[in-house]
Amino acid sequence: MAIDKVGNSPARPGGGRAADAPQRPRVFVLSDVRLFRDGVVLALSQQPSVQVIGSSDLSAPPGRIADLSPDALLLDINALGDLEISRAVREVMPEVKIVALGVAEVEQAVMACAKAGVSGFVTPNGSVKDVVAAVHSAVRGELVCSPRTAAMLLSRVSALAAKPAAEAHSDMLTRREREIGSLMSDGMSNKKIASLLGIQIATVKNHVHTILGKLGVRRRGEAAAQLRGARVNGVDNLIFSKLPPTGRNPARRSDRFEPDRSN
């Protein structure tokens, strides 16, 4: 989709953002709902403390957005899957601040935004004033959120700090590594794992090597013990979900690395 530029807003010389928090942040709006997108652009265009430089739906190439040198992106969250674009954007513009619009104050939504690198939240009941405040706070490196959202974030940080090392490291495993880790914890050999998952033994060995590195251990037995401990401690949904039934040989899968999309 073509990007809708707003007004005469050329990119900054050199294509970069200001080193310090700008007094009038440059804002780009992302939403798949044209009526909502245009409404946000119109409302913010009347606010003297922000500069709206453009808008588009979620199919816009991040590189095209980067050409406009935004300080902040306003991302409409219709579904948690919409957060995927925030990861792509941050690869191209690592310093841009992302403010999520329409974030329900439930733990799943708040944690998904935090994991995606969102810098600010505005609830579905938020006003234009709330959006402007969230943008300015984000570009200053601050977070404006409700006490309820703050409590969720602090609770999650506290829970992570209290986790055993195995559980904390296990959160970093990809889906394929979780599959192989589960089978390792059951005592399966590389050959048997390869047969069960329909992949090459060399591929299993590579994944096992990566698992050892992420868990901070040197021996396969140590990794298996840690993973068994994580299972006992109740993180099956994080590490051992969506596995094929043991003993069956599923349809052969591609050996291509599959990135984890569950987090």
ABEGO torsion letter per residue (X at the ends): XBBBBBEBBBBBBGGBBBABBBABBBBBBBBABAAAAAAAAAAAAABAABBBAEBBBAABBAAAAAAAGBABBBBBBABAAAAAAAAAAAAABAABBBBBBGBBBBAAAAAAAAAAGBABBBBAABBAAAAAAAAAAAAAGBBBBBAAAAAAAAAAAAAAAABBAAAAAAAABBAAAAAAAAAAAAGBBAAAAAAAAGBBAAAAAAAAAAAAAAAGBABAAAAAAAAAAAAAAGAAAAAABGBBBBGBBBBBBBABBBBBAAX
